[in-house]
Each structure stands twice: as C-alpha cells, then as structure tokens.
Amino acid sequence: MTPDRPFFGILLMLGFCVLAPLGDSLAKLLGESVSLGQLILARFGVQAAVLVPLVVIMGGTLRTTRRIAAMTALRTILHMIGIAAMFTALRFLPLADTIAIVFVMPFIMLLLGKYVLGEEVGPQRFAACVVGFGGTLLVIQPNFAAVGAPALLPLVVAVVFSLFMIVTRQIAKEVDPITLQADSGVVALVVLLPVLTIFPAIPALTLAMPVAAQWGLLVLLGILGTFAHLLMTWSLRFAPSATVAPMQYLEIPIATVIGWLIFRDLPNGLAAVGIVITVAAGLYVIVREQRLSRLPAPPAAE
C-alpha cells in the first residue's frame, strides 16, 4: 500500500488545478476554428497514443474483466459527453464563469448520494447544497442574459461528471490509473472514429486537416487533459480525499487569471458574488465531511 504523503498529494492536486484550466483555455481558443468532434478526437487520441505504449512498457495489459470493461465504456462515454458540453460552453462563456458553474458538482454528488445511493445527508449539508446552487445561479444569470441557453451547459457538465465520478469510484480500486486512462482513450477512439466518419456533414463533427499552428495546440490539448486527470488520480494515492478536495477550488482563481491573461475576461460583479458563495458553500460541505469522518462509529447493535 502506498504510504500517505499529504504535502506531495497537495502538490499533485495543485498541478491539476493549473493544467485543467490551461487545457480548457486551449479548447476555447481552438473552438473558434476547429470542430467539436476534432477537439474531442485530439483530446482522447493523444491520451491513447501516450498511455497505451506506457502501459506496455510497464509490463501491464489493457485486458480486463467483462464487468470492468463495461464500467470503463460507460465511464468513457460520460467523459466524452462532459467534455463535449464543456468545450461547447467555452465557446460562449468566460473561462472562470464556466468552471465556477461546473463547481456545483459537489452538491449534485451529495444529492445523488442521498437519492440514488441511499447515503445519509443531514439538514446542514443539504442547506449548504441549496446555498451553493443559489450562488451558481448568480453566476449563470448574467451569462444567460448575454448568450441564452448555452449558459446552462456547465450544469450539464456538472451532472455528467458527477455520474462519471460515481462510476469511477466503483472501479478505481480495481484498476491502475494509467491502465484505466489508456483503456478510456482506446474506447473513445472506437466510439468517435465511426461517428466522425458516418456523419461528416454535421458541422460539429466535421474533420479538416489542421494548419501547422493548430497541430501543436491540438496535441498540447490532449497532453494537458491526459496529465491533468492523472495528477488528480495520483494525488488521491498520496493523500486522503478530505485533504486534497479543498485544493480543487483553487482552479477557479487560477482560471480567472488565465482567462484574463488570454481573453481579457473577468467575472462581473454578480457573477463574482456567486463564485464566492459557491466556493464558501462547497468548502463548508468538505469541512463538515472531514469532521463527520473523525467521529467514532456508532456501536453495533447486539
């Protein structure tokens, strides 16, 4: 078993918080000239190209049980849908606002845990969900007024990635992270290539030969996305989730800085207030989870 190294785990999660919005900013830049299908193909194609040889070099195998293969396929499809919704949202919304809205995901996962998995959720955490979602609505409102329905796409991302995380939890302890990501890259290509071949007339699925500058950015997009998710997974191997989870909220200020440097976008006053409320509610939920995890378990019934 890998020993806990909390500081190293925090550093890995910090790396994720930098790489993930950098990848999103590349998708936003490329989205003006490259189709959505081509962006997703680059994202997962690079993932497969990098990680499949790595699995072979490490002496591993992509073969797995039928159950794990089915769960990996479901996880990959959810991942592709989430990324497609995210990349589409970035065409219309500022980077920081998009990521801030996506951070309603912890509240959605809490509610899914209560109503789908039957987990216990007390009134205080439920109230934090309501407050956090209210903060998210404050971020959505000015964007919805500006661009309409696309402002709701980050909510789709949050719901889909909540389901993605639930599926991941079911198999994470049974599959090596690199093997899981390599398998996902292969599954994504098996799904994407026929779709892009059969439906080339749909603008979002059109494939075109990238120009020189686009080639580099598409490869970089795939590399950033691949290693961002690996850093998140590895961080959980060196530190408890309760330690690294609050670090994820650093992604919002980092995205704000990146959005300003590249696109000169900043959240407006109402959106900024909503971001603060969402972050505060999310951190409250995380801190409360930490406290509850330290409480002694109730005695077993005799």
PyMOL commands that set and color helices and strands:
alter all, ss='L'
color gray80, all
select helices_A, chain A and resi 6-30+36-57+66-90+95-102+105-115+123-147+149-171+177-198+203-205+212-238+241-263+269-294
alter helices_A, ss='H'
color red, helices_A
deselect
rebuild
show_as cartoon
